């Protein structure tokens, strides 16, 4: 059975892929700065005599593996390669050596698993037909997202994939398990920046001022109506603001300006655009009613991520075949975002979650935290599952 072969190869390559993961973890690079990461991936592909092209989105790589059996099917596997601006707090030998930068979202794991899958698929070319396109994508963590750039550069052409699969670490899920969801899965994500302007002055003489701090408070309260009173309750949405800075304010000084930054997320593209209009209107009119102004800048980010139902149903069945039904879990929707969504807007796609947590070992930290880590047994499972899903989809 092909699943048995793949599991044997995954076990055989585990130590090698573990070393690759640890090297990547020790040498993280920020979005769109992944120069050495790209060179390192290229060196591994060259050692395997794998056909590849580089320079995608500057530092991205596209590798091609062709099965020996006749077939014109094409499937694409994607891994992201960038890290986050976080100071790592883990006490491990493979701790980040790039101070202030950390693979806190598991992209080192994604890259390692895809490299592991490439090792396996390269060994088993006689067992399948068709083409497997493996992409190592920069800049997932920063707008406009490396996926959008690679698509513009033609990554979904020549050859054009019939389906796209992406794998992501999931600490809440125990190692040995995998999660999936059909249909709408992850939210769109837009960045909201407000500049509230008034007339500053002495805090003891507010009647001589146009109070930007009070104006900001009213705007923030009013904007919650976008979700609380204007959003259809059947459409998940969230509007959150996490950064407020006054320009020149103090305990006894009302500032001329206050800058506010936040995020708007939802799971309906039509409502998303309508909500943008409401955010602008509410912010501007609230400021105007208090004698000030508010400049609104909405940076449109990643779209909603939709897992194509038929592809996801096949993927679900293949997961059960490879891992056992008891280890395959249906996941809830998430208001987090991923630039894999750009692929899902252009092709049949399925984005699934790899269990990486282990409560007994104390491996429980969430992604985007300074203590995030994984149970590395997930590497063996992740590389094998990717290889199996690819071959199964090409049948």
C-alpha positions as CSV (number, residue, x, y, z in Angstrom):
1,X,0.0,0.0,0.0
2,X,1.2,3.5,-0.9
3,X,0.3,4.8,2.6
4,X,2.6,2.1,4.2
5,X,5.5,3.1,1.8
6,X,5.0,6.8,2.6
7,X,5.0,6.2,6.4
8,X,8.2,4.1,6.1
9,X,9.9,6.9,4.1
10,X,8.7,9.6,6.6
11,X,10.2,7.6,9.4
12,X,13.4,7.2,7.5
13,X,13.7,11.0,6.8
14,X,12.5,12.2,10.2
15,X,15.9,13.0,11.7
16,X,17.0,14.8,8.6
17,X,13.9,16.9,8.5
18,X,14.1,17.6,12.2
19,X,17.6,19.0,11.6
20,X,16.3,21.1,8.7
21,X,13.5,22.4,11.0
22,X,15.9,23.3,13.7
23,X,18.2,25.1,11.3
24,X,15.3,27.2,10.0
25,X,14.1,27.9,13.5
26,X,17.5,29.1,14.6
27,X,17.8,31.4,11.5
28,X,14.4,33.1,11.0
29,X,13.9,36.0,8.6
30,X,11.1,38.6,8.5
31,X,8.6,38.9,5.7
32,X,10.1,39.7,2.3
33,X,13.6,39.5,3.8
34,X,14.0,35.7,3.5
35,X,17.3,35.8,1.5
36,X,19.2,33.1,3.4
37,X,16.1,30.9,3.9
38,X,15.6,30.8,0.2
39,X,19.2,29.9,-0.4
40,X,19.0,27.2,2.2
41,X,15.9,25.6,0.6
42,X,17.5,25.8,-2.9
43,X,20.6,24.0,-1.6
44,X,18.5,21.1,-0.4
45,X,16.6,20.9,-3.7
46,X,19.9,20.9,-5.6
47,X,21.2,18.0,-3.5
48,X,18.1,16.1,-4.5
49,X,18.4,17.1,-8.1
50,X,14.9,18.5,-7.9
51,X,13.9,20.9,-10.7
52,X,13.1,24.4,-9.4
53,X,13.0,28.1,-10.1
54,X,13.7,30.8,-7.7
55,X,13.2,34.6,-7.5
56,X,9.5,34.3,-7.0
57,X,8.4,37.3,-4.9
58,X,12.2,37.9,-4.7
59,X,13.0,35.0,-2.3
60,X,10.3,32.4,-3.1
61,X,10.9,29.0,-4.8
62,X,8.8,26.7,-7.0
63,X,9.9,23.1,-7.2
64,X,8.5,20.5,-9.7
65,X,8.2,16.8,-9.2
66,X,6.8,14.7,-12.1
67,X,5.5,11.2,-11.6
68,X,6.7,8.4,-13.9
69,X,3.1,7.3,-14.8
70,X,1.3,9.1,-17.6
71,X,-1.0,11.8,-16.4
72,X,-1.7,15.5,-17.1
73,X,-3.0,16.2,-13.6
74,X,-1.3,19.0,-11.6
75,X,-1.5,19.6,-7.8
76,X,0.2,22.4,-5.8
77,X,1.5,22.1,-2.3
78,X,2.3,25.4,-0.5
79,X,4.5,26.3,2.5
80,X,5.3,29.8,3.8
81,X,8.8,30.7,4.9
82,X,8.8,34.0,6.8
83,X,9.0,34.6,10.6
84,X,7.6,37.2,13.0
85,X,9.2,40.1,14.9
86,X,9.0,38.4,18.3
87,X,11.8,37.8,20.9
88,X,11.9,34.0,21.6
89,X,11.7,32.9,25.2
90,X,12.1,29.2,24.7
91,X,15.0,27.5,26.5
92,X,16.0,25.1,23.6
93,X,19.2,24.4,21.7
94,X,17.6,25.5,18.5
95,X,16.4,28.9,19.9
96,X,16.4,31.8,17.4
97,X,19.9,33.3,16.8
98,X,18.4,36.3,15.1
99,X,17.4,38.4,18.1
100,X,13.9,39.9,17.9
101,X,12.9,37.5,15.1
102,X,11.2,34.1,15.7
103,X,9.4,31.4,13.8
104,X,6.4,31.8,16.2
105,X,3.8,30.8,13.6
106,X,5.4,27.5,12.6
107,X,6.5,28.5,9.1
108,X,9.7,26.6,9.8
109,X,7.5,23.5,10.3
110,X,5.5,24.1,7.2
111,X,8.7,24.5,5.1
112,X,10.3,21.4,6.7
113,X,7.2,19.3,6.1
114,X,7.1,20.3,2.5
115,X,10.8,19.5,2.1
116,X,10.2,16.2,3.7
117,X,7.2,15.5,1.4
118,X,9.5,16.3,-1.6
119,X,12.1,13.8,-0.3
120,X,9.3,11.1,-0.2
121,X,7.7,12.0,-3.5
122,X,11.0,12.1,-5.3
123,X,11.6,8.5,-4.0
124,X,8.2,7.3,-5.1
125,X,7.9,8.8,-8.6
126,X,7.2,5.4,-10.0
127,X,4.0,5.1,-7.9
128,X,2.1,8.1,-9.3
129,X,1.5,10.1,-12.5
130,X,1.1,13.8,-13.0
131,X,2.9,16.9,-11.6
132,X,3.3,18.1,-8.1
133,X,4.2,21.8,-7.8
134,X,5.8,22.7,-4.5
135,X,5.9,26.4,-3.6
136,X,7.9,28.0,-0.8
137,X,6.3,31.4,-0.4
138,X,7.7,34.5,1.3
139,X,5.8,37.2,3.1
140,X,2.7,35.5,4.5
141,X,2.7,37.6,7.7
142,X,2.7,41.1,6.0
143,X,0.4,42.8,3.6
144,X,-0.1,42.5,0.7
145,X,0.9,38.9,1.3
146,X,3.4,36.9,-0.7
147,X,0.6,34.8,-2.1
148,X,-0.9,37.7,-4.0
149,X,2.4,38.6,-5.5
150,X,3.3,35.1,-6.5
151,X,-0.1,34.8,-8.2
152,X,0.5,38.0,-10.1
153,X,3.9,36.6,-11.2
154,X,2.1,33.5,-12.6
155,X,2.6,30.8,-9.9
156,X,-0.8,29.3,-10.8
157,X,0.1,28.9,-14.5
158,X,2.5,26.8,-16.5
159,X,1.5,24.3,-15.3
160,X,-1.9,25.3,-13.9
161,X,-2.8,23.2,-10.8
162,X,-6.2,21.6,-10.5
163,X,-6.0,21.9,-6.8
164,X,-4.0,23.6,-4.0
165,X,-3.2,22.2,-0.6
166,X,-1.8,24.1,2.4
167,X,-0.9,22.8,5.9
168,X,-0.6,24.9,9.1
169,X,0.4,24.0,12.6
170,X,-2.3,24.0,15.3
171,X,-1.1,23.9,18.9
172,X,-4.6,23.2,20.4
173,X,-4.7,20.0,18.4
174,X,-2.6,17.1,19.9
175,X,0.3,15.8,17.8
176,X,-1.0,12.8,15.9
177,X,-4.2,14.5,14.9
178,X,-5.2,16.7,11.9
179,X,-8.1,19.1,11.5
180,X,-10.2,20.2,8.5
181,X,-13.2,22.3,7.6
182,X,-15.2,22.5,4.4
183,X,-16.4,25.8,2.9
184,X,-15.8,29.1,4.6
185,X,-13.0,28.7,7.1
186,X,-11.1,31.9,7.8
187,X,-11.9,35.6,7.7
188,X,-10.8,38.5,5.6
189,X,-8.5,40.9,7.4
190,X,-8.3,44.7,6.8
191,X,-6.2,47.2,8.7
192,X,-8.0,50.3,9.9
193,X,-6.0,53.5,10.7
194,X,-7.8,56.6,12.1
195,X,-6.2,60.1,12.6
196,X,-8.4,62.2,14.8
197,X,-7.8,65.9,14.6
198,X,-9.0,68.7,16.8
199,X,-7.5,71.6,18.7
200,X,-5.1,70.9,21.5
201,X,-4.4,72.9,24.7
202,X,-4.3,72.9,28.5
203,X,-6.1,70.0,30.1
204,X,-7.5,72.4,32.7
205,X,-9.1,74.6,30.0
206,X,-11.0,72.1,27.8
207,X,-13.5,74.7,26.7
208,X,-10.7,76.3,24.7
209,X,-10.0,73.0,22.9
210,X,-11.5,70.5,20.5
211,X,-10.8,67.4,22.6
212,X,-9.3,64.7,20.4
213,X,-9.1,62.2,23.2
214,X,-12.8,62.4,24.0
215,X,-13.5,62.4,20.3
216,X,-11.5,59.2,19.9
217,X,-13.4,57.5,22.7
218,X,-16.7,58.4,21.1
219,X,-15.5,57.2,17.7
220,X,-14.3,53.9,19.1
221,X,-17.6,53.4,21.0
222,X,-19.7,54.3,17.9
223,X,-17.7,52.1,15.6
224,X,-18.7,49.0,17.6
225,X,-22.2,49.5,16.2
226,X,-20.8,48.3,12.8
227,X,-20.6,44.8,14.3
228,X,-23.1,45.0,17.2
229,X,-26.0,46.6,15.3
230,X,-25.3,46.5,11.6
231,X,-23.9,43.1,10.9
232,X,-26.2,40.2,10.1
233,X,-25.9,37.8,13.1
234,X,-25.3,35.0,10.6
235,X,-22.1,36.7,9.4
236,X,-19.2,36.3,11.8
237,X,-17.3,39.7,12.1
238,X,-15.1,41.5,14.5
239,X,-13.8,45.1,14.7
240,X,-11.0,45.5,17.2
241,X,-8.6,48.4,17.9
242,X,-5.3,47.7,19.6
243,X,-3.2,50.8,19.3
244,X,-3.9,54.4,20.4
245,X,-1.3,57.1,20.4
246,X,-1.7,60.8,21.1
247,X,0.6,63.3,19.2
248,X,2.0,65.6,21.9
249,X,-0.4,64.8,24.7
250,X,0.4,64.6,28.4
251,X,-1.5,64.3,31.7
252,X,-2.4,68.0,31.4
253,X,-2.2,68.5,27.7
254,X,-5.0,67.7,25.2
255,X,-3.2,66.8,21.9
256,X,-4.0,68.1,18.5
257,X,-4.1,64.6,17.1
258,X,-4.8,61.0,18.2
259,X,-3.8,58.1,16.0
260,X,-5.7,54.8,16.3
261,X,-5.0,51.4,14.6
262,X,-7.2,48.3,14.5
263,X,-8.4,45.4,12.4
264,X,-11.8,44.5,10.8
265,X,-12.5,40.9,10.0
266,X,-15.5,39.1,8.5
267,X,-16.6,36.1,6.5
268,X,-18.7,37.7,3.8
269,X,-17.0,39.7,1.0
270,X,-20.0,41.8,0.1
271,X,-20.6,42.8,3.7
272,X,-16.9,43.5,4.0
273,X,-17.0,46.3,1.4
274,X,-20.2,47.7,2.9
275,X,-18.8,47.7,6.4
276,X,-15.8,49.8,5.1
277,X,-18.2,52.5,4.0
278,X,-19.9,52.4,7.4
279,X,-16.6,52.7,9.3
280,X,-15.7,55.8,7.3
281,X,-19.1,57.4,7.7
282,X,-19.3,56.8,11.4
283,X,-15.8,57.9,12.2
284,X,-16.1,61.1,10.1
285,X,-19.5,62.1,11.3
286,X,-18.8,61.5,14.9
287,X,-15.7,63.7,14.7
288,X,-17.6,66.3,12.8
289,X,-20.4,66.4,15.5
290,X,-17.7,67.3,18.1
291,X,-16.0,70.0,16.0
292,X,-13.1,67.9,14.7
293,X,-12.2,65.7,11.8
294,X,-11.2,62.1,11.4
295,X,-9.1,60.8,8.5
296,X,-9.8,57.1,7.8
297,X,-7.4,54.8,6.0
298,X,-8.5,51.3,5.3
299,X,-5.9,49.0,4.0
300,X,-7.7,46.1,2.3
301,X,-6.0,42.9,3.3
302,X,-6.4,39.2,2.8
303,X,-9.8,37.9,1.5
304,X,-11.9,35.2,3.1
305,X,-10.4,31.7,2.9
306,X,-12.8,29.1,1.4
307,X,-12.1,25.4,1.3
308,X,-13.7,24.0,-1.8
309,X,-16.2,21.4,-0.6
310,X,-15.5,18.6,-3.1
311,X,-11.7,18.8,-2.7
312,X,-12.1,19.1,1.0
313,X,-14.4,16.0,1.1
314,X,-11.7,14.0,-0.8
315,X,-9.0,15.4,1.4
316,X,-11.0,14.4,4.5
317,X,-11.4,10.8,3.2
318,X,-7.6,10.6,2.4
319,X,-6.8,11.9,5.9
320,X,-8.9,9.1,7.4
321,X,-7.2,6.6,5.2
322,X,-3.7,7.7,6.2
323,X,-4.3,8.6,9.9
324,X,-7.4,6.8,11.0
325,X,-10.8,8.3,11.6
326,X,-10.2,8.9,15.3
327,X,-7.4,11.2,14.5
328,X,-9.2,13.5,12.0
329,X,-11.1,16.4,13.6
330,X,-13.6,18.8,12.1
331,X,-12.6,22.4,13.0
332,X,-14.7,25.5,13.8
333,X,-14.5,28.6,11.7
334,X,-11.8,31.1,12.6
335,X,-11.6,34.9,12.5
336,X,-7.9,34.8,12.0
337,X,-6.6,35.3,8.5
338,X,-4.2,33.7,6.1
339,X,-2.9,34.8,2.7
340,X,-3.5,31.2,1.4
341,X,-6.9,32.7,0.9
342,X,-5.6,34.3,-2.3
343,X,-5.1,30.8,-3.8
344,X,-8.5,29.7,-2.6
345,X,-10.0,32.6,-4.5
346,X,-8.3,31.5,-7.7
347,X,-8.4,27.7,-7.6
348,X,-9.9,24.7,-5.8
349,X,-8.1,24.8,-2.5
350,X,-8.0,23.1,0.9
351,X,-6.2,24.5,3.9
352,X,-5.9,22.1,6.9
353,X,-4.4,22.0,10.4
354,X,-1.6,19.8,11.7
355,X,-1.7,18.9,15.4
356,X,1.5,20.0,17.1
357,X,0.6,20.3,20.8
358,X,1.5,17.9,23.6
359,X,0.2,18.8,27.1
360,X,2.3,16.1,28.9
361,X,5.5,17.7,27.5
362,X,4.2,21.2,28.3
363,X,4.0,22.2,24.6
364,X,0.8,24.2,24.7
365,X,1.8,27.8,23.7
366,X,-0.3,29.4,21.0
367,X,1.2,30.7,17.7
368,X,2.4,34.3,17.7
369,X,3.7,34.0,21.3
370,X,7.4,34.0,22.4
371,X,7.1,30.4,23.8
372,X,5.5,28.7,20.8
373,X,7.0,25.4,20.0
374,X,5.9,22.0,18.6
375,X,6.2,18.3,19.4
376,X,8.6,17.5,16.6
377,X,6.9,14.1,16.0
378,X,4.5,16.3,14.0
379,X,7.2,16.6,11.3
380,X,7.0,12.9,10.5
381,X,3.2,13.0,10.4
382,X,3.1,16.3,8.4
383,X,5.6,15.3,5.7
384,X,4.0,11.9,5.2
385,X,0.4,13.3,5.1
386,X,1.4,16.0,2.5
387,X,2.9,13.3,0.3
388,X,-0.1,11.0,0.7
389,X,-2.6,13.7,0.0
390,X,-0.7,14.8,-3.1
391,X,-0.5,11.3,-4.6
392,X,-4.1,10.5,-3.6
393,X,-5.3,13.7,-5.3
394,X,-3.4,12.8,-8.5
395,X,-5.1,9.4,-8.9
